[in-house]
Amino acid sequence: MKRFVPLPLKRFIDQLLGLAPFRARVITAEERLQDLERRLPGLQQGLQQELAELRAGQQHLAALEAEITELKAAAPPPAATLDFRNALSHENFQMVRVAVSENFIRGSGIEIGALNLPLPVAAGVRVRYVDRETEAELHDQYDELGMADVQFIDPDVVDDAEELRQFPDNSEDFVIASHVLEHLENPVRAFKNWLRVVKHGGVVYVALPDMRRCFDAGREVTSVEHVIRDYEEGPAWSRSMAFRDFGKIYVAFGMDKGLVEHLHGEARTAREATEAERLDRKNFSIHFHAWTPDAMAEMFLAIKNRYQLSFETELMLQNQDEVIFIFRKTVPRPGPG
Ligand SMILES: C[S@@+](CC[C@H](N)C(=O)[O-])C[C@H]1O[C@@H](n2cnc3c(N)ncnc32)[C@H](O)[C@@H]1O
C-alpha cells in the first residue's frame, strides 16, 4: 500500500536518511522587519484588548469596594467584647454580669433589691422585682446619699428578702440577689428562703461586695459563727454593733462627698454615734455584714453542711469589687435508713 507523506515531512525524512542535504535557512533583516510589521497590528489589537479588560477589572474592584463600605456602614456595631486593656471599666463589669446571667438565668423568676442596677437578662426571661419598699420609699431612704436623680426599679412585689412570704416553695426558676445579702441582719434565714422558693434545678444568683474593695475595708470580717448566731439566736445581739460600724463609714463617706462637714477627734466620734442612732431609727439599709471572698466561700459551705441544704455551687467569680455566685438547687438526698 502506498503511503502518502506530505512534502516538507518527506524532505525532512530524506535529510535524516542522508538522501537530501540539509540547507540552512538564513532570515534576512528585511524579512524579519516585514514579519514584525505584519504582526504589529495583531499585537496592538491584543494589547488594547488587555488594556480594556484591565480597565473593566479596575471598575469592578471599585464597585466592590463601594459595596463593602456601604455594607459596613449598614451593619450593626460589632458585639461588645471584654477589653482587657481597661479591665476595670464599668462596661467590663456589666459584661461579666451579663455573661453570667446569659449562661445561668432562664425561665421566670425574681430579682430582689434591683434598685438602680437590675441584672440584665436574656430575651424571653421573665423577672418580677421584689424590694422591701416601694420606689418612693426607696428614694426617701437613698436620696440623702445623693441618689435623688437616680432612677430606681419600681418593685412588682414589696416583701422582705429574709422571708419571701409571698412566694411559695419551688415556685421560681431563679432568684437574683445582687448586693443584698450583706444588707440583711439574718443572712442564713434569707439564703434558706431563696433556696426554698427556687424549683429543683433552678438557680440562686448572689453577688456580694468584696469588703477589701469597698467602704467596708476597715471592718472586721463577718465570721461563720456570727451568721450562725444571727440565725439561731436572732440578730438583735449584733444590730447596734453593725450600726456603730456604719456610723463611722457614713461620716467618712459623707465628708468625702461633701455631705457632712469636716470633723476631727471627739466631734467626729460624737457625730459617728449620732449618725449610727439616727440610721438605726430610720431602719436604714446598711451593710450588716462584710466578707472577703474566702469568708464568703467558707460561710456558704458551712451553712450548707450545718443545715443540710441541697445545692451545688456552680460558679464563684470575682468581678472587680464583687464576687458572683451561682448556686443550683438539687433534690435532697434521702437520709440514712
Ligand atoms: C445596694 S442595693 C443593690 C443594688 C443592685 N442590686 C446592685 O447590684 O448594685 C440593696 C437593695 O436591697 C434592698 N433590700 C435591703 N434589705 C432588704 C430586705 N430586707 N428585703 C428586700 N430588699 C431589701 C434595698 O432596698 C436595695 O434595693
The ligand as a MOL file (V3000), in Angstrom:
LIG
                    3D

  0  0  0     0  0            999 V3000
M  V30 BEGIN CTAB
M  V30 COUNTS 27 29 0 0 0
M  V30 BEGIN ATOM
M  V30 1 C -27.2210 48.0910 97.4170 0
M  V30 2 S -28.7920 47.8260 96.7890 0 CHG=1
M  V30 3 C -28.4880 46.6640 95.4840 0
M  V30 4 C -28.4490 47.3340 94.1400 0
M  V30 5 C -28.2130 46.4330 92.9340 0
M  V30 6 N -28.9370 45.1900 93.0150 0
M  V30 7 C -26.7410 46.1530 92.6930 0
M  V30 8 O -26.3990 45.0340 92.2740 0
M  V30 9 O -25.9240 47.0510 92.8870 0 CHG=-1
M  V30 10 C -29.5830 46.8320 98.0170 0
M  V30 11 C -31.0490 46.5880 97.7080 0
M  V30 12 O -31.5390 45.6070 98.6240 0
M  V30 13 C -32.7950 46.0310 99.1060 0
M  V30 14 N -33.0460 45.4360 100.4200 0
M  V30 15 C -32.3590 45.6510 101.5550 0
M  V30 16 N -32.9160 44.9580 102.5720 0
M  V30 17 C -33.9710 44.2880 102.0570 0
M  V30 18 C -34.9250 43.4050 102.6040 0
M  V30 19 N -34.9100 43.0780 103.9010 0
M  V30 20 N -35.8510 42.9040 101.7630 0
M  V30 21 C -35.9020 43.2410 100.4660 0
M  V30 22 N -34.9970 44.0530 99.9030 0
M  V30 23 C -34.0400 44.5760 100.6690 0
M  V30 24 C -32.6280 47.5390 99.1810 0
M  V30 25 O -33.8610 48.1980 99.3090 0
M  V30 26 C -31.9210 47.7990 97.8730 0
M  V30 27 O -32.8360 47.8860 96.8220 0
M  V30 END ATOM
M  V30 BEGIN BOND
M  V30 1 1 1 2
M  V30 2 1 2 3
M  V30 3 1 2 10
M  V30 4 1 3 4
M  V30 5 1 4 5
M  V30 6 1 5 6
M  V30 7 1 5 7
M  V30 8 2 7 8
M  V30 9 1 7 9
M  V30 10 1 10 11
M  V30 11 1 11 12
M  V30 12 1 11 26
M  V30 13 1 12 13
M  V30 14 1 13 14
M  V30 15 1 13 24
M  V30 16 1 14 15
M  V30 17 1 14 23
M  V30 18 2 15 16
M  V30 19 1 16 17
M  V30 20 1 17 18
M  V30 21 2 17 23
M  V30 22 1 18 19
M  V30 23 2 18 20
M  V30 24 1 20 21
M  V30 25 2 21 22
M  V30 26 1 22 23
M  V30 27 1 24 25
M  V30 28 1 24 26
M  V30 29 1 26 27
M  V30 END BOND
M  V30 END CTAB
M  END
